[in-house]
């Protein structure tokens, strides 16, 4: 399908939630307003929620310790049926589903704790549970489904019928305007045709959420029975990591789906997908935070045990710096996760920016943490756990964690897409008032009207960026030694807003093409959010060591913020773009000479023509 750039942007823009009906710490931060009152003290749930959560975690811990063997899953590239059956009996596939539908009814906070626990035992299993409940059938049906749909599908999900979310296609990633799967109305049904790629859980799923184009109506969400006639799982995909992941290619050929299975209404599919991800994205930070905590444990134990040049390696500065980074980052990732999750549970905040920042930040930092662990472990970090065990040493799967974590920078919105998504929300206020000023199709009268509106907005907003509490030595003194970091956040938030305004004034409608600039704006906001979360957590934590960790993290993050501010205007963005164009034009093909390309021959993008399947169905039902 051919879609021009303007049409693609319109589809994405129409799917955005444009209203801000509830307060948002992230939105205010990018506007230069450090609203710490929105996150401190942050909600902590009810005693009943905690009791239910702790009781389930205790049962889940016993099961994971006694039944889940990561070595077996990694070796066989498959989660054993008895493990899946045990988790179903335990209720793990219904953790977030309300008790009235047969689920456990965990809060987001305790759901995340459960994912951290399972993910530490097997990252592939953590990803399966996450995909099933965070973006699979339970979440969109709970949020947008009719009472009849909730009554029909949620009890099935709670009992352990595995679900998958199907949006991506061979030629469609983050550009849904080009979606090729169609759903054509025919009597009381729709007839689906198309191919979906990277369907996490798709190989073993019982129920699917499928996004398809309804002619003249737009992208629509459907609940589809995975064993319906005409559905073929054509391939079980294999990856760098998460080797037990049941991810496949699913083809639909004249698949009939009842009209009653439409979630929401026709054309609302993309809005539903984005709204689902607002909280669904928090599952990945949970898995990332869990991995960082494990990396800290291994780094500490190994750096104490390993002796080089007469000292434990952890006492050599080259290694101690890595240990400090791992510890401080692990603390911050859990703080960001807990804060975002508590806000999600409270329901009084709009967390679309906070959840997106948590996903972006956790996926990037956890990967760096794992990379540092591999370096700390040296040759053993590159060696598999089975190989270490075979020669008589403790089998530490550092290389596996590095491989498994890498996908989180791509899952549920790549880092690059997350930068653009958050940046769009961050500059929303500016675009709202600038509107017709920067629209090349707007006439003179519209531009004049927009200019007047913008003048009124900026006359009120710009003065708020001049001075603030962060310039007062007495600011945030209730946080004790951490107050200086919060003053830094307040000053930096105002500086960030000023830089964004200057960029909007300079580039106007071309701002959206300055993607590397926008990425740095977002990364600054992410660091400020993480500093805030760490300090707030430490202030509420009775453990005095929390303040030491928060202080260490804030010191490290502040250096990164300063570097990012400098790179906003001192960079090689323009020359890099010129060079990249020359590379793509073939000016440097001579540089590629002297090597062989050992790639397996084939098309760059697989054929997704609407047709019947020509290969066997590898769909594999799991025991119930």
N, C-alpha and C positions, 0 to 999 in steps of 0.2 A: 504494500500500500504506500503510495506517495503522498506525503503531507508536508506542506511548506512550513517554514519556521514560525510564521505568524499564527497559522492554524494550530500548530502544536502548543504554542504558548497559551492560546485561548482555551484549549481543552484543560491544560493544567490549572490555569487561573480560575476557570469556572468550578473546578473541584475544590478549591481552597475554601476554608471557612473564613469569611471576611469579617465576621462580627467578633467583638471582644466583650462578652457579657459579664465575664468574671475577671477579677484581678489577676495579673500575671507578673511575677517577679522578673522573668526573663524579658518580657516586653518592655517593662519599665527600665531595666538595666541598659538595654540598647538605646533607649531614649535619654540616657544620662541621669536617670533617677534611681538611686540606690535605696530601694524600699525594703530595708531589712525587716521592717515590721510584718511583711508578708511571709517571712520564713522563720522568724524567731519570736517566741519559741514555736517550732512547727508542731502540728498535731501529732498525737502518739497513739491513736486508736483507743478502743475500749478494753476494759479488763476481760470481757467476754471474747473479744477478738483474739487477745493474747492467749487466753486459756485454750481456745480452740486450735490456734496456730501451734502452740507449743506441744499440745497433745499429738497433733498429726506429725510434727517434726520428729518426735520421739519414735513413733512407729516407723516413719520413713527411714530414720537413721539406722534402726535395727535391721530393716530389710536391705538397705544398700550395703551395709557392712557384711551381711551374711550371704547375699545372693548375687551381687553385681561384681563381675570380674572384668576390669577394664582390659586386661591382657588378652582375654578370650575374645572380647568384642573387637579389639584392634587387630588381632590375628585373623579372625574369621570374617571380618568386615560385615558383621551382622549381629543384631541384638537377639539373644536366645529367646525362644518362645516362652520358656518358663519364667524369664524375667518380666516379659511383657504381661504375662498372665498374672504374676504376683502383684505388679503395679496396678493392674486393673482391679484386682480384688481389694487392694489397699485403698482405692479411690483416687489414685494419683492423676488419672485422666479427667477427674472432675474437681480438681482443687479449687478452681475459681468459680465453678458453677454453684449457684445458690442451693441451699439444702432443700428448698421446695421442689427442685427439679432433680433431686437425688445426688447433688454434689456436696463437697466439703464446705464450701463457702468461705474460703480463706480470703483475707484481705490481700491487696497488692504487696504489702510488706512481707507477709508470711508466704505468699506464693513465690516471691523472689528468694526468700530464705530456702524454700524447698528446692527451687531450681539450682541454687548454689550448691546445695548438698548433693543432689543427684548429679549435677554437672561435674562435681569434683570426683565422683566415682566413675562416671563415663560422660565425657563431653557430648558424644553422639546421642546418648539417651537424654541428656539435658536439652539438646536441640530438638529432639522429637517431642518431648512434653511441651516445650515452648511453642513450637510451630502449631501443635494441636490446639492449645488453649489461648495463645496470645493473638494469633491471626487466623486460625482455623475456624470451623463452624461455631464453636461456643461464643466467641467474642462478638462477631457481627450480629449473630442472631439475638444474643442477649441485649445488644444495644439498639438494634433496628428491626428485629423480627416481630412479627405479629404474635398475639397470645397463642394462636394455634401453632405457629412455627416453634415457639418456645416449648410448648407442651409436647410437641412431636419429636423435636431433635435434641433438646438439652438433656433429657433423661438418657437417651442413647449415648450421647457423648460422655456423660458422667459414669456410665457403666463400662466405658472403655472402648467404644467404637472410635477408632482413630480417624482424625480429620486432617485435611490439607487445604492450602490456599493456593489457587491457580490464577496467576495474573501474567507472569512473564512468558514470552514466546520466543522462538528462535531468532526472530528479527525485531523483537520489541523488549526493551529493558525498562528504562526510566522515562520513555516517551510513549505514554499510553494512547496518544492520538492515532498511532499507527496500528493499534490492536487489530489483529486479523481474524480472531475467533468470532463467529457470528451466531446470533440467536434469532431465528425467524419465527414469528407467531404462526401457529397452525392449529386452529380450533381451540381446545383447552390446554394446548401445550405450546412450548417453544421447541424448535429443532436446532440443536447445537452442532456446529462444524468448526474444526480448527485444531491447532496443536499447541500444547503448553509445555514449556521447558522448565527444568529445575524445580519440579514439584516436590518440595520437601514433605515427606510422609506419603507421597503419592503412590509409591509402590505397594504400601500396605494399608492404604486408607479405605475406610468404609463409607465416608461422606466427604464431599468436596465443596468448597466455595469456589465458584467459577465466575470469572469476569468475561463478559462477551458483549459485542456490539449488537444492539437491537437497531435495525435500520430506522433512521430518522428520529430515534429516541436517545441514542447514546449508550455509553457503557453501563451495563446492568449486572447486578450480583445475583447469582443463583445458588441454591443448595442442590447438589446433584448426588444421587446414589452412585457410588463408585463401581458397582457391578452392573450398571444399566447397559442394555444392549447398545453396541456401537462404541463403547469406551475400551481403548487398548493402551496399556502401559507398554510402550515399545522398547524401553531401555531403562535399566537401572544404572544411573550415573555413578562414576567413581571419582574421588577427589583427592587433593593433596592431604587433607585431614578429614576428621569426622568420618572415618571409614565405615562406621556402622550406620551411617545416615541412609534412610530409605528414600532416596531422591531419584526421580525418574523423568521420562518424557511421556506425556499422555496425549493420545489422539482421540478426538471426538468426531465420529462420522454418523450423521443423521441421528443423533442422540435426542430422544424425546424427554423433555423435562416439564412437569406440570406447571401451569402458570402460578399456582399457589406457592411454588417454591421460590418465587422472586423475593429477595430480601429488600425491604423498603419499597421503592417504586422504580419504574423504568427510567434509565438515565442517571440514577443516583449511585451507581456502582463505585465510581472513583471517589466520590465524597465519603461513601461508607468505608472504602479501603483506607483512606487517609485518616478518618476519625478513629477507626479500629487501631491503627498504628500509633495514635497519640499515647495510649497506655501500653499497647502491645510492644512497643519498642523497648519498654523497661525490662523485658525479659533478657535481652542481650547484655545490658549493663550488669544484670545479676550474674550471668555466667562469666562475664569478664572480671567482675569484682571477686568472684569465687576463685578464679584462676590466679589472680594477683595475690590473694591471701595464701594460696598453696605455694606459689613461687617464693613468697616471703619465708614460709616455714622451711622449705628446702634450702634456700640460700643461707638462712641462719644456721641450720644444722650442719650443712656441708662446710661453711666457712669457719665454723668452730672446730670441726673434725680434721680438716685438711691442713697439714703443716708444710710450709715451705720457707726455706731460709730461717729456720728456727722459730717461726711464729705461725699461728693460725692464719690462713690467707685473709680472713676477714679483718685482721689487724693491719694489713698493708693498705695504704691509702688508695691504691688503684682499685682495690676490691671494696673497701669500706664505703667509697663513694657510691658504688652500685647498690650496696645493701641499703644505704640511706635512701636512695632514690626508690628502690622497691618498697621499702617500709612506708615512706611518706605517701607514695602514690596509691598503695593498697588502701591506706587509711582514707585518702580523699575519694577514691572510687566508691567505697562503701558509704561514705558520707553523702556523696551526690546521689547514689542509688536510694538510700533511706529517705533523704529529703524529698526527692521527686515522688517516691512511692507514697509517703505519708500525705503529700499534697494531693495525689491522685485519689487516695482513699477518702480524704476529707470531702472531696467533691466541691469545694468552695473556690477553687482556683482553676484558671485555664492553664493547663500545663503543656500545651503543644510545643512551646519553645523549650521548656525545661526537659521534657522527655527526649526531644531531638538532641539537645545539648548533651544529655546523659549518654545517649547512644553513641554519638560522635566521639565524645571525650573518652568514654570507657573503652571503646573498640580500638582507638588509637593508642592510648596509654597502656592498656593491658598487653598489647602486642610488644611494646617497647620493654615492658617489665619482663615478659617471657624471654625476649631476646637477651636481656641482661643476665637472666638466670642461666641461659645456655652458655654465655661467656664466662660466668662465674664457675660453672662446672667444667669448663674447658673441653677436652676431648670427650669426656663422659656426657657432656651436654649434647653432643652431636650423635652419640651412640644410643641405640634403642634400649628400652628397659629390659626386653627379653635377652638381648646380647649381654648386658651387664650381669643379669641374674645367671646366665649360662656359665659365666666365668667366675661366679662366686661372690659377686657384689650385690648390693641393694639395687633393685631395678627402679631407677628414677626416670620417668617418662618426660623429661624436659623437652626433648625434640618433638614429641607428640603434642605437647601443650602449645608449642610455637606454631606447629602446623594447624592444629585445631582452631586456634585463636585467629588465624589469618583471615578466615572467611567473614569474621564479624565486621571487618572494614568494608565489606561488600554486601552482606546480608541486609535485607529490609532497608535499602537505601545506602548506596556506597558513600564513602567519605565525601567524594566530590559532589554528589547529589545532596547529601545532608548539608554541606556548606551552602549550596544554592537555596535549598528549602528554608534554612534558618535565616539566610541573608534576606530572602524575600519578606519574611515576617519582620526582620529587624528594620527594614527600610519602608515598611508598610505605611507608617504615618506620613513619611515624605511623599511616597507615591500617591497616597490618597489626596493630599493637598496639591501636589504638583500636576497630577492627572493630565488634563488637556494642555498644560504648558509644554510638556515633553512629548505629547502625542503628535506625530507628524501629520496625521489626517485631520486634526482639529482645526476649525476655522478661527479667524481673528477674534470674533466675539467670544467664543468659548475660551480662548487663551487669555483674554482680558479678564473674564470672570474668574478663571482659575487663578490668575495672578493675584487678584484681590483677596481670594480665599487664602492663598498661601501667605500673603503678607500679614493677614490677621493671625494665622497660626504661629508663624515664626516670631512675630512681635511679642507674643506671650511666652513662647518656648525658649528662645535663645537666651534671655536673661537668666533662666534657671540653670544655665550651664557655666555661669561665671564663677560663683562661689558656692561652697557647700560645707557640710559637717566635716568632710575629710580634711579640711584645711585648719580645723580647730584642734589644738593639742588635747582638748577635753572631749573630743568626739569618741563615742563608743567606749568610754572608760569602763562600762559594766562588763566588758569582755577582758579586762585585765591586760596581760601582756600581748594578747591577740588584737587589741584595739588598733595598733598601728597598721595591721594588715587590712582591717576593715576600712580604715581611713584611706589606705591606698586604693582599695576597691572603689570607694566613693569618688575619689579624684579621677581614677582611671575611667570610670563609667561616664563621667562628664566629658573627659577628653575623647573617649570613643565616640560619643554622640557628636562632638564638634568636628571630628575627623570625617564622620559619615556625612554630615551636612556639607562640609567643604567639598567632598567628593561628588555629592549630588549636584552642587552648584557648578562644579567644573565639568562633569561629564553628562549630566541630565539624563536624557533617554539612552545614552550609550553606557550608562552605569552597569546595566545587566550583563554587558560583555566583559566587564572588568572582573572576571571570575577569581583571579588570584588575589586581587585587592579585597574582594568580598570575603574570600576564605580567611584572610588574615583578620578581618573585622570579626568574623564569627569565632575564630580561634581565641582572640582576645576575650570575647564575651564568655567563652567556655572556661577559660582559666579563671576569670573573675567569679563565675558561678561556682567553680570548684573551691576556690579560696573561701567564699562565703559559706558554702556547705560544710567545709571542714571546720571553720571557726565556730559556726553555730552548733555543730555536733559536739565539739570539745567543750563548749560552754554548758551544754546540757548533760554531759557525761560526768559521772562521779569519779571516774578513773583519772587521776591527775596526769597520767602519762598521755592521755588524749591530747592535752594542750601542747605537750612536747612534739607530738606527731603533727598536729595542725600547724604549729609554728614552723617546723621543718618544711612541710609541704608548701606553706605560703611563701617562705623565702625562695624556694626553688621556682615556684610558679611566677613570682614577681619578676624574676630575671627573664623568664620566657615572655612575659607580657611586654617588658621594656624592649626586648629584641623585636617582637612583632610590631610594636608601634614604629620602631625605626624602619622596618622593612615596608611599611605602608607606602612610603614615598622614596625610599632608597632601595631599588631592586633592579632586576634585569628583565622584568616582564615584557617590555616592548621588544627588546632585542631577541629575547627567547622566542617570541611569537614569529618574528621575521625568520629566524633560523628554522623553526619548526615548519614553516611554510616551504622553505627551500628543501628541507628534507623530504616532505610529502610530494614536492614537485619532481623529485628524483635527482636533485643536483649533487647528492652525495652517495649515490649508489656504489661508487668506487670504494667507499669506506667499508662496504660489506664484502668485498672480495677477499679470497684466501681462506674462507670457511665453508663448511658444508651445512646444509639445512636438513636435519634428520627427521623433520616432521612427517607424519603419516599423511599421504596425499588425500585430498578431499576438498569439498567446498568450504569456504569460510563460514557460511551460514547454511544450516540444513534446510532442506525443502519443507515448507509448511503448507503446501497446496492442500486444499480440501479434497480428501479422498479417503477410501477405506484403507485400513491398516494392511500392510503386506508382510508383517513379521508376527511371531507368536506373542501372546499377551503374557507379560511377566508379573502381572499383579499377583500379590501373595497375601491372602487373608491371614490374619493372626488369630490365635485362640481367644475365645471369649469366656 
